[in-house]
Amino acid sequence: MACTMFAAIDVGSYEVRLKIYELSPRKGIHVVNHVSHRIELGKDTYATGRIGTELVDELCSVFLDFQRMMKEFGVEEYRACATSAVRESKNSIVLLDRIYQKTGIRLEVLSNSEQRFIGYKSIASSSERFSEIIEKGTAIVDVGGGSIQISLFDKDNLVTTQNIRLGTLRLRERLADVAERTVKYAGVIEELLNNEMRTYRKLYLKDRNIRYLLLVGNYIQYINQYIHKDPSINQITKEEFITFYDTFIKTGQDKMAEALGFQDGNNSLLLPTLVIYKRLLEETGAENVVILGTDLGDGLAFDFAERKKILKPAHNFENDIIEAARNIAKRYHTNRNHTQVMERIALTIYDKMKAYHGLSKRERLLLQIAVLLHDCGKYINMSHSSECSYNIIMATEIIGLSHMEREIVANIVQFNSGRLKPFEELVGSTLLERSEYITIVKLTAILRIANAMDRSHKQKIKNIRVNVKDHHTMQILVDTAEDLTLEQAMFQEKAEFFEEVYSLRPILKVKKAD
């Protein structure tokens, strides 16, 4: 199979990067060229909430240079993505249109969960030691200009990921005046970080033994090279880092930047970065920092190669999304046994109806997550659980899902027991298009049926078989030794809506088990 030339453009808070890759099933992912341009978009966003005209013009100029480079290297496909600086900017919609009109490049704004999942993919796919390391108690930490993302593993599963909106550039801008008035600038940064870090520890690190930090950040490689002088070593002990940190504080930022071979002009970001690294080591209790040298561009390349079936991942990333949803469900004390039965019923129906719903494997995943979270709102308010479930899902990051996908899941859950709102009623408060609305309706119909079949929450059904008969009826045959009077009554309640959506009448048939 021929090689594919792919380009990844990463628009960060203080830097814009272009990486050009050669992708092939035989050689994998190979970087053939990369360039970066310093442009502090986040300085405007974090200070004023908007990105100014001059910076937009500069970004367009950089993109035109990138266009020329991509043409020179014969790039066939590209993906350009922006993170927190553009995501949080109030004028991002206008900005994206301006960029496209001037350069022809479509810039995509990643949700935080999408951004972190793509970054996580780059780590998992690039390290031979990844599976071994995460078995031993691991946190992946991505320190960006706008935020810190911390992802925790339980054995081989990603169990939670949380975002702390105190990245290096954001810290620098918030404390710009303070830096000039005190010699204890590092201590002030720590004070600002402390509350968020301690809260995170109390909520998510209780009873967890973290041995490794897999660190993603622009400056950790400079530190590693300074400490070890050997590029083959990609691990720093806690003691080595603390010694380096103390040296940095005593020597001063500018002199240490020179000693590190730091030449990108972002010296002022070094100290906030180091303070973040130090506090992470202290709060997690990790003894080792592992440097993998990956970035968002590598994740975009891997994601593209995976979707185009150029490469097959060794790690099951879909399972990470499911496990993250299971942990959210656990946090809100949902009925695990009830959910397990619903999951089996809903997915069996979905798989048997491919010809009728016309949806993909991705929508199957969204249905599964909706099942897992369908009752989470009862933790807040049992009388208004559907609305509460919607709000919980929309306010909770589910790693690997886009904002749109999270909204689809939230609406499926809301309409499971609440009134199905017509599309016209949703238009004013959502970004959903008609196609997404149809997906919501189709998956809601399945979820309602699955929920009805365990309405007693007693898991009466042991086996389930689904068959579509003569394009008019969907027969669901179940084995049980229990009385299904309640479930049959609830099933009939939901059957009308299902038939309206699919033009298939669902029929529940019971086979009494011995």
N, C-alpha and C positions, 0 to 999 in steps of 0.2 A: 504494500500500500504506500502511496506517495505521501510525502511530508506535507503538513499544513502549516502555513505561516500565520501566526496569530499575534495580535498586539493587545496589551493591557495598559490602559491609562488610569492612573490613580491620582485623583484630585484630593489632596489632604488639607490639613489646616495650615501648614506652612511650607508645603512642597508639592510640586506636581511631577509625577514620574511617568515615563514611558518605558515599557519593556517589550521587546520583540522576541517571540519564541518560535522555535521549530518543534512541531508536535508530530510524533509518529508512534505507531504501536510497537515498533522494534526498539527505538532509541528513547522513547518516553518524552519528557519535556526538557528542552535544551534552550537556554537563554543565548540569543545571538547578538543582542545589543541592548543597552539601556542608557537612558539619560534622565537627568532630573533638573528642575528649575525651582529656585527658591521664590515663593510668592506667598505671603502671609495672609491668605484669605480669612483665616480665623481671627486675625487681629481686628478686622472690621466687624465680623459677626459677633464676637464675644464682647466687644466694646459698645457697639451701636445697634446690633441686631440686623444689620444690612451690609451687603458687600458693595463697596463704592464703584463708581463708573471706571475710575482709573485702573483698579485691579481687574475688573471684568475685561477691559481692553487689553491689558497685559496677558491675561489668561487666553484670550482669543489669539493673540500674537504667538504664544507658546503652542497652542493647538495647531496653528497653520504650519509651524515648524515640524510638529509631530506628523502632520499629514504628509509632508514632503518625505520624511524619513520612512514612513510606512510604505509609501509608493516605491521608494528606492529599494526596500527589502522585499517587495512583492507580497505585502501583507494581504491575505484574502479575507480575514475576519478580524474584528476588533471588538473590545468592550471598554467603554469609558465610564468610570464610576466615581462619584463624589461621596464624601463622608460628612462628618459632623458640621464642618464650617458652612457648607452649602445647605445641608439638611436643616440647620437651625436658622438660616437666613430668611428673613421675611420677604425678600424679593427674589427667592430662588426660581419661581416659575418664569418671571420675566428674564432672569439671568440665563436660564436654560435655553429659552427661545433665541436670545441674542447670540449665544454661542453657536447654535445650530445655523442661524441665518448667516453669520459671518464666516463660519469654518466648515459647515456641513457635518460636523461631529455631533452625534446625539449623546449627551451626557446624562447618565442615569444616576439618580440619587438613591443610594442604598439605605434601607432602614438599618438601625443599629444591629438588630438580630441577624439580618442578611450579611452585613459587613463582617461581623464576628464569626459567623459560620463559614464564610468563604475563607477568612484568615485561618480558621481552625482546619479547614480542608487542606490548606497549603502545608500546615505543620504535619498533619497526620499522614499525608501522602509522600512527604519528603524525607521522613526519618525512619530508618530501619529499626531504631530502638523505640519507636513511639508506643507500640503495644506493651513492650516490656516496662517502660517507664510508668505508664498510667496505671499499671497494676499495683504500683508501690505507693500510691498516695500523691496525687499530682494536681497542680493548678496551672492552667494556661493563662498567662497575663499579657494582655495587649495594651501597651501604654502609647496612646496617641496624643495628638495635639489638643483634642477636645475632651477626651475621657479616658478612663481606665476600665477595661473589661476583664473580669475575672471569671473563669470557667473551671468548675470542679468536677472531678471524676470519682466514681465509685467503681473500683475495679476497672472493667473495660467500658463502662457506660458514662457518658456525659450526663450529669444529674442536674446541674443548674448553672446558669450564667447570669451575671449581674453587671450592670453598668454604673460606674461612679463618674459623674460629670465634673471631673477635676483632672484634665489632661495637662500636659506640660505648657502649652501655649496659653490655655485658659488660666492656669495658675499664675503665669508670668503677667498676663494682662490685668488680672484682678489685684495683683500686688505690686503693680508698676511703681506707684508712689512710695510704697514702703521700702522697696529695694534701695532707693537713694537715701533713705533716712536712718538706716540701721546697719550695724555691722553683724547683726544676728539674723540676717535674712533667711538662712536655712531653718532656724528655729521658728520663724514666723510661718514659713511654708508648712512645716510639720504641724503647727497648731491648726492651720486651716484644714489639713488632711485628716487630723486625728479623729475628729468626730465621725466622719464618714467611714474611716477604716475600722474604728472600734465597733460601730454599729454593724458593719458587715461581718466582723468576727463573731459577734453575739448571735446574729441571725443565721449565719451559714457555715461557720467554722467550728461550731460546738461539736465536740467528740470526733473531729476529723484530724487525722494525722497526715499532715502535708510534708512530704520529704523533698519534692522537687518543684521548682518554679520553671515552667517552660516559658521563657520570656521573649516577647516580640516587642521590639522597640528600636529606634534608629541608632541609639548610641551604645548599646550594650556590647556590640562587636568591637568598638573602639576600646572600651574598657578591658575586654578580654585580651585583645592584642597587646595592650599596655602591660597587663599582669603576666601573661604567659610567653609572649614573643614567639609563639608557635601556633600557626593557623590551624593545625590539626586538632588542637585542644579546644573543645567547645563547652567547657563546664567550669564554673567558678564556685568555690565554696563560700559559705557565709562569712567565714573569717577573712578570706582573701578580699571579699568585697568591702567589708568594714574597714580593713586596713587601707584600701584604696580610697574610700570615702574620707577617712580622717586626713590622709595625705592631700586630697583635693581641697578640703576646707582650709588646711594650713597654708597651702601653696597659693590658692586663689584661682578663680575661674579662668582668666585669660591665659595665665602661664600654663595651667593644666591643659587647656584646649590646645595650645601649641605642642605640648609634650605628647598629647594624644594623636597629633597629626590631623587635627580637626580643621577643616578648611571651608565649610559651607556657610560660614557667617552667622550661624545660629548659636553662638557662644552663650547667649543669655538663656537658652533653653537647657543648658547642661545641668545647672544646679537644681532646678525643679525636677528634672528627670532623675537625678541621683537620689534626691530626697524621697521621691515616690518609690524607687527600687528599695531603699533602706527600710521604709515603713512597711512595704510588702513583706520583706524578709522577717521583720519583727512580728507582724501580726499573724502571719501564716505559720511561723516557726520552721519554715523550710531551711534545710541545711545546704542545699545545692541549687544553683541557677544553671539551667541548660539553655544554650544559645543555638538556635536552629537556622538563623539567617534567612528566614522567609519573610515575605511581605504580602500585601493584598494582591499585587499583580500576579504572584505565583499562584495564589488561590483562584484568581479569575481564569488563569490558564488551565489549571487542573479542572475547574468546574466546566469549562468549555470542552476540554478533552473527554471528560466523563459523559457530558450530555450528547456529544457527537459520537460516542462509543469508540473513540480513538484509544482510550485507556480504560481499564476496569479497575476500580479501587479495591484494595485489599480490605479496607475498613468499611463497615456498614454504617454509613452516615445517616441513612433514614432511621435506623434504630436509635441514634442519638436524639433525633427530634422526638420520637415516640417516648423515650425514657424521660426526656425533659418534661413532656406533657404529663406523664405519670407522676412525676414528682410535684408538679403544680397541683394535680388532683389530690395527692396525699396531703399537701399543705392545707387544703381546704376540706379535709376529712370526708371525701366522697366515699360512697359505698363500693368498696373494691370488688366484692363478689358479684354484686349487681352489674357493675361495669364490665366485668369479664364476660358475663353471659351476653350482655348487649353487644359487646365487641364481636363476639363470635357470630351472633345472629346478623348484625348489620353488614359485616364483611362477606358473609356467605351470600346474602341477598345481592350485594353489590357485584360480586364476582359472577353470579349467575345471570346478571342482567346487562352485561356489557353491550349487547346489541340494541338495548332499549335506552340506556342512559347516554351512551356515546362519550363517556368520560374516560380519563386516563388513570394511570397509576398514581399520579400526583393528587388527583381528587380523592382517590381511595384513602390516601394518607390523611387528607383533611377531614374526611368522614371519621376515620379512626380517632383523630384528635378530638373531634366534636363529641364522640362517644365518651372518651375519657374525662372530658370537662363538662359534660352536660348538666351535672348537678352541683357544680362548685358554688353557685350563688346561694344555695341553702345555708351555707356557713355564715352569710351576712344577714339574710332575711328570707325566711321560709315562705312568706306571703307574696313576695315579689322576686322569687328566685331567678326567673328568666332574665329580668332586667339586670339583676346583680351579676349573674353569670356573664352576660354581655360585657358589663363594665370591668369585671375581673380580667377577662380575656384581652380586652382592648388595652388594659393598663399593664399587662404582664408580657414581658418579652418571651417569645417561644423561639429559641434559637433555630435558625434554618428557614423560618417562615418570613415572607415579606409582609409589609403592613397590609396589603390587599388580602393576602391569604389569611392573615389573622382576623381580618374583618369578615371574611367568608365564614370562618369557623364560629366567630362570635354570633353572627346572625343565624346560622344553623341551630346553635344552642338556644338562642333567644326564641326562635320560632318553633322549637320542639314542643314547648308547652305554652308559649305565648301566641298572640294573634299574628298571623302572617301578614305583614304590611305589604301593600302593593308597591311596585317599583317606583311609581310616581311620588309616593309618600317618602321614600328613602332618598330621592335625588338631592334634596336640599342639604342633607347632613352627611353625605357619604361620597366617596370617589368611585363607588361601584358602577360598572357599566351593565347593560342588559345581559351580556353573556355571563357575568359573574352572578347576577341575580338569578338567572336560570339554573346555574350550578347550585346555588343555595336552596332553591325550591326542590330540585331533584334529590339532594342529599337530606334535606329536612324530611321529605316523605319517607325515606328509608329509616332515618333515625326514629321517627314517630312510631313506625311499625315495630322496630326492635325494642323500643322502650315499653310499648304495650305488652309485648310477649313476656316480660318479667315485671309486670306491674305490681305484683305482691312483694317483690324484692326477695323472694324465697328460692330462686333458681330451680324452679320445678322442671324445666326442660333439660333433657339429657342429650338428645341428639336432634339434629335438624338437617333436613334435605329440602332443597328448593328446585322446582321445575316449572318452566314456562310452558303452558299448554295452549296450543293452537292460536297463539298470538292474542289471546283474549283474557286468559287467567294465569295467575302466578300461584301455584300450589306450594304451600309450606307445610311439610309433614314433620311432626315432632314426636319424639318418644318421651313418655312421662308416666310415672306411677301416681301422680298427684292430681288433684282437682283443679282444672284450668278454667273454671267458670268466670272468674274475675278477668283473667287474661283474654279469654275469648270475647268478653263484652267490650273491653278496652280496644281489642284488635278491630272489632267491627266499627268502633268510633273513628279509627284512623284510616280504615280501608277506603272510604269515599275520597279523601284527599289523595291518597296514593293512586287510585284509579284515574282521578282527574289529571294527575301529572304524567302518568305513564300509559294511560289507556289499557291498563291491565288490572283486572280485578283480583286482589289478593284473597286467597282462601286458606284458612288455617285448619289443617286436619290433624287429629290427635290419634296416635297409636299408643294404647296403654301398655306400658312395660310391665313385665312380671316382677 
